[in-house]
Amino acid sequence: MGGYGALKMALRRPDAYQAVAALCPTVFPAEDLASVPARNRPAVLNELNQAMGSAGYDACSVYSVLQSNLGAVRSANLGMFIDCGELDEYGLLDGARYLDRVLTKLSVPHEFHPIPGAGHADAHAIGRQASAIRFIGHALQVAA
């Protein structure tokens, strides 16, 4: 849940962060509870989706936070790095691709990296973490 939480925090307060990296974030490929496809609702993810609905989907959705704070996100020049393994066991690639499309449509700069042959947390994880750290390091150098 680190990528999801990191995105929500950075999008709520983009002025407080230089960059955010979300590896396989738990974001759904829909902007409302009812539109999340059945294939993206396996056991634990459906429980999360339902919990988000109980808490108020808008308050919990990365998309809602982004939309409500879009001007601040754009003006803060927040660096955003998102990746997801193309073989993610939890089906998170669909949500990551959807987020990429939403960010692109809203003209929010970001990097999206679908990782061929990678699952959620497997042998590719170390290299993916290193890429994310390099991205954040570069964002901090540029800001300095």
C-alpha positions in Angstrom: 0.0 0.0 0.0 3.0 2.3 -0.1 2.5 3.5 -3.6 -1.1 4.4 -3.1 -0.4 6.2 0.2 2.6 8.1 -1.3 0.5 9.3 -4.2 -2.4 10.4 -2.0 0.0 12.4 0.3 1.9 14.0 -2.5 -1.2 14.9 -4.5 -2.9 16.4 -1.4 0.2 18.5 -0.6 2.3 18.8 -3.8 4.0 21.9 -2.4 5.5 19.8 0.4 7.2 17.3 -1.9 9.7 17.5 -4.8 8.9 14.0 -6.1 6.8 10.9 -5.5 7.6 7.3 -6.6 4.8 4.7 -6.6 5.8 1.1 -7.4 2.8 -1.0 -8.3 0.4 1.4 -6.6 -3.0 0.0 -5.5 -5.1 2.3 -7.7 -8.1 1.0 -9.5 -8.8 1.4 -13.2 -11.9 3.5 -12.5 -12.8 6.8 -10.9 -15.8 5.5 -8.9 -16.6 2.3 -6.9 -19.2 0.9 -9.2 -17.0 1.2 -12.3 -14.1 -1.0 -11.1 -14.1 -4.0 -13.4 -14.7 -7.5 -11.9 -11.3 -8.7 -13.0 -9.7 -6.0 -10.7 -11.6 -7.2 -7.6 -9.8 -10.3 -6.4 -10.1 -11.0 -2.7 -8.0 -8.5 -0.9 -8.4 -5.8 -3.5 -12.2 -6.0 -3.5 -12.1 -5.7 0.3 -10.0 -2.5 -0.1 -12.4 -1.2 -2.8 -15.4 -1.8 -0.6 -13.6 -0.2 2.4 -12.9 2.8 0.3 -16.5 3.0 -0.7 -17.5 2.8 3.0 -15.1 5.6 3.9 -16.3 7.8 1.0 -14.7 6.8 -2.3 -13.9 10.4 -3.2 -11.9 10.9 0.0 -9.9 7.8 -0.7 -9.5 7.8 -4.5 -6.2 9.0 -6.0 -8.2 10.3 -8.9 -10.5 12.4 -6.7 -7.6 13.9 -4.8 -5.9 14.7 -8.1 -9.0 16.3 -9.6 -9.7 18.4 -6.4 -6.1 19.6 -6.2 -5.2 19.8 -9.9 -4.1 23.4 -10.0 -1.7 23.0 -7.1 -0.3 19.7 -8.5 0.4 21.4 -11.9 2.0 24.5 -10.3 4.1 22.6 -7.8 5.9 20.8 -10.6 5.8 17.6 -8.6 7.9 14.8 -10.1 5.9 11.6 -10.4 7.3 8.1 -11.1 4.9 5.2 -11.5 5.7 1.7 -12.4 4.0 -1.7 -12.3 5.0 -5.1 -13.4 3.2 -6.4 -16.5 2.6 -9.7 -14.6 1.4 -8.1 -11.4 -0.4 -10.9 -9.5 -3.0 -8.4 -8.1 -4.0 -6.9 -11.4 -2.6 -3.6 -10.5 -1.2 -2.9 -14.0 -4.7 -2.0 -15.2 -4.9 0.7 -12.5 -1.4 2.0 -13.2 -2.2 2.2 -16.9 -5.4 4.0 -16.1 -3.6 6.5 -13.9 -1.1 7.1 -16.6 -3.9 7.9 -19.1 -5.6 10.2 -16.6 -2.4 12.1 -15.8 -1.6 12.4 -19.5 -5.1 13.7 -20.3 -4.8 16.2 -17.5 -1.4 17.3 -18.7 0.3 16.4 -15.4 4.0 15.5 -16.0 4.9 12.0 -14.9 6.9 9.0 -15.9 5.1 5.6 -16.2 7.1 2.4 -16.6 5.3 -0.9 -17.2 7.9 -3.5 -16.5 7.9 -6.5 -18.8 8.1 -9.9 -17.1 7.8 -8.4 -13.6 5.3 -9.3 -10.9 4.3 -7.4 -7.9 7.4 -8.0 -5.7 9.8 -10.4 -7.3 13.4 -10.5 -8.6 12.8 -7.3 -10.5 12.0 -5.3 -7.4 15.6 -4.3 -6.6 16.1 -2.8 -10.0 12.8 -1.1 -9.9 13.5 0.4 -6.5 16.8 1.7 -7.8 15.1 3.4 -10.7 12.7 5.1 -8.4 15.5 6.3 -6.1 17.4 7.7 -9.0 14.3 9.5 -10.2 13.8 11.0 -6.7 17.5 11.9 -6.5 17.4 13.7 -9.8 14.2 15.6 -8.7 16.0 16.7 -5.6 19.1 17.8 -7.5 17.0 19.9 -9.9 15.3 21.6 -7.0 18.5 22.4 -5.2 
